[in-house]
Amino acid sequence: MIRMLLSLPVVLVLLAAGAMYESYGELDPCRALAVERARRAQHSIGLPVEGGIEHWTRLETSQMSTGECARGLLRSWRERLEQR
């Protein structure tokens, strides 16, 4: 029982990391945020992500701390959920 309780947080972290990697191809929150912003820009103005948009969003997020990127990513997810 105690082993299961101790392993639960590890399993949750691994699941979250796997979902993030599956969605963005990245585990770094700043790179994932750059991909998220590029995708949102693609949907809002109809430009391809492969172009210069992701390059500029990576430049923007490279100036942010890991915590700021994680908060920005969570904020972006929350905004997407509220739009539905």
C-alpha positions in Angstrom: 0.0 0.0 0.0 2.7 2.5 0.9 4.7 1.5 -2.1 1.7 2.3 -4.3 1.3 5.7 -2.6 4.9 6.6 -3.1 4.9 5.5 -6.8 1.8 7.4 -7.7 3.5 10.9 -8.0 6.2 9.3 -10.1 3.7 7.7 -12.5 1.7 11.0 -12.7 4.9 12.9 -13.6 5.8 10.4 -16.2 2.3 10.5 -17.7 2.5 14.3 -17.8 5.9 14.3 -19.4 4.8 11.7 -22.0 1.7 13.8 -22.9 3.8 17.0 -23.2 6.3 15.2 -25.5 3.5 13.7 -27.6 1.9 17.1 -28.0 4.9 19.3 -28.6 7.9 17.0 -29.3 9.6 18.8 -26.4 10.0 18.4 -22.7 11.4 21.8 -22.1 8.6 24.2 -21.1 10.1 27.1 -23.0 10.3 25.2 -26.2 6.8 23.8 -25.7 5.5 27.3 -25.1 7.2 28.4 -28.3 5.5 25.6 -30.2 2.1 26.4 -28.6 2.4 30.1 -29.5 3.4 29.3 -33.0 0.4 26.9 -33.4 -2.0 29.5 -32.0 -0.6 32.1 -34.4 -1.0 29.6 -37.3 -4.7 29.1 -36.4 -5.4 32.8 -35.8 -3.8 34.2 -39.0 -3.5 31.1 -41.1 0.3 31.0 -41.5 2.3 27.7 -41.5 4.1 26.9 -38.2 7.2 25.6 -40.1 7.9 29.1 -41.3 9.4 31.9 -39.4 6.7 32.1 -36.7 8.2 29.3 -34.5 11.7 30.8 -34.9 10.4 34.1 -33.5 8.4 32.5 -30.7 11.6 30.5 -29.7 13.5 33.8 -29.6 10.9 35.3 -27.4 10.7 32.4 -25.0 14.5 32.0 -24.8 14.5 35.2 -22.7 12.1 33.7 -20.1 12.8 31.6 -17.1 11.6 28.0 -16.9 9.0 29.0 -14.4 7.7 31.8 -16.6 7.4 29.4 -19.5 5.6 26.8 -17.4 3.1 29.5 -16.2 2.7 30.8 -19.8 2.0 27.3 -21.0 -0.6 26.6 -18.3 -2.2 30.0 -19.1 -2.4 29.1 -22.8 -4.0 25.8 -22.0 -6.5 27.5 -19.7 -7.4 30.0 -22.4 -7.9 27.2 -24.9 -10.2 25.4 -22.6 -12.2 28.5 -21.8 -12.8 29.1 -25.6 -14.6 25.8 -26.0 
